[in-house]
Amino acid sequence: MTHKNAGYGLDREYRYGFETDIDTDMAPPGLNEDIVRLISAKKGEPDWLLDFRLRAYRRWLTMREPHWGNIDYPPIDYQALSYYAAPKKKAGPKSMDEVDPELIKTYDKLGIPLEEQKVLAGVAVDAIFDSVSVATTYKSHLAAQGILFCPISEAVREYPDLVRKYLGSVVPPSDNFFACLNSAVFSDGSFVYIPKGVKSPLELSSYFRINARNSGQFERTLIIAEEGSYVSYLEGCTAPQRDENQLHAAVVEIVVRNGAEVKYSTVQNWYPGDKNGRGGIYNFVTKRGVCHNNATLSWTQVETGSALTWKYPSCILKGDGAVGAFYSVALTNNHQMADTGTRMIHLGKNTTSTIISKGISAGRSSQTYRGLVRIGAAAENARNVSRCDSLLIGGLCAAHTIPAQECAHPSGVIEHEATTSKISEDQLFYAQARGLDAEQAVGLIVNGFCREVMQKLPMEFAVEAQKLIGVQLEGSVG
Amino acid sequence: MSLLEIKNVCASVGDKEILHDFSLTIGAGEIHAIMGPNGTGKSTLSYVVAGHPAYRVSAGSIMFKGKDLLAMTPDERANAGVFLAFQHPIELPGVTNALFLKTALNAKRRFNGEPDLDAVQYMKRLKARATALGVSDDMLKRPVNVGFSGGEKKKMETFQMAFLEPDLCLLDEMDSGLDVDALKIVSDAVNIMREKHRSFLIITHHERILEHIVPDVVHVMIGGKIVASGDKALAREIDKGGYEKYR
């Protein structure tokens, strides 16, 4: 089974190919210690990492899948899944003529350049593909400043001390069921290291998004920003992504040292299932960063994909003066279910956090904002401001807001504001009376609703994300 | 050929019929005014022409430039050249005036088989029109109708109208809630827009706006239909004597 974030057109081909042609580089279904050993051996990992995986696996056996989320899905049979597949090339379409025209239409709507479209659709391209050489150039540019940016499997080989020191330091395997599973069987992911005082000159990963695609269903990302450094990291892609693996359980760990700043932006557009709620990715993600003195971490996410989303990017504001932020747009349509939010844990003095969450529900989808703001007993003068706005489209969707607040220091200030609104018939008519068709009108109104968050995204990403919102809403009015 | 031809239209909202056998013809380049007391169906008329989904037309026909307007969606009507300036303009939070007008202009251009204006061409055109009508950069950057005063909202409606260059302008009580200065600004904009091919339908309670925008024809509307028509002298007469004699 190859994991390839291929487009709609290819999905069918993969599935059929996979049934008739099970290749030898794939582990049999099921999870046990031997499988964990196999994964580690196939990747040529050192003993300490095998040990990390095995301890996680044993712990996982004692844990139960959490069901407190406001999402509903049939039981997952963990023994029916396969946990290892060697990356290998499959024959894709030979030219764009062979790619599903619907897919090309979506790419066009998103404004993806033709060359990138070819790669996304899996069309074989010339060896000297432009963006590959561009990527190589930028990589050497980064290396010159001491910035490390590579697949985590490579980092295990090249920078084992760093990986060993930090892996599991922010999200320990025992943290939760899905993080624990990930720790046992993680496939690959990204590793970023920014040395002391270095400001990354590039938005990491925007230039590499095509090359960094084969990270697998159990993605593991580790970002370390040393004292006084800065990096903006982009994850994901607005292009629709399909994967034959239904279950995804990723872990992202971020360490932000004194005075450093990390901006982590995500656009998630995994296959959400069809209009009737069949298929689609189950996305169980654990993302967390720890901020030391005067460090800043911001999570910005635009979530439009997946059948199920279970995700709470969090900040542990450990050091004094640390700053955390969570800016989120989550859009659900048809039968999608999302339970998402954040946790801001204030431990240091004078720590501040901001939460802006914009949820849009359409179709028969259901969406829950779940947040926790905790001000610890030692967190003098901690402040949080939260705003959660929900927008409903049509009468069959649902939106819930579940904010939890705990304040253990008398000087702590927590502010929470929440609104729920609907796109009114008058708003739609007003926009239509200016010549916008119903879909354009809804797209514009929804983008207006989430503008505050979109503005936090890097410029290029923001433009694509706005188009994505429009595309995802198609068919939700009328 | 007449630009707009409304023939024997019956229209209702919910179960209530508001327009009864209503007819009105507006020629190209003409300015018509409809006066009438509250609740007589004046605003309904403008919504029916613009295509508001809450209003149902049960009988009659509306032709615009020789085409069946009732068969068109609200956006098709707008792109074909109908513009409704709202009595109560609607707020679109987070949607800037600049973006809103760009989307609207390009929708119209596509409808007419023209290519979209790129960002530079668009901004040039927007700035030029804004300057001419005294609309500041700041107003263009603010969300549509959010935090605007009543007068500013009407001014922006007029600006949208001037910018989109429609053929038929429906002004639904543009004068309500305007002070003398604001009324003059709005009226001046309309007068600048007067052209041979462009027609206006001004819906109002008061004769006051008609002092600034001189109509070719004045109609009195009562109980969902037109009961009298004349020239601007009719407006003055109503200003003095009220609607009593037409009831």
Interface residues (C-beta under 8 A of the other chain):
Chain A: S424 E425 D426 Q427 F429 Y430 A431 Q432 A433 R434 G435 L436 D437 A438 Q440 A441 L444 I445 N447 G448 F449 C450 R451 E452
Chain B: A50 G51 H52 P53 A54 T73 P74 D75 R77 A78 N79 F83 L84 F86 P89 I90 E91 L92 P93 G94 V95 L99 F100 T103 A104 A107 K108 F111 P143 Q160 L164
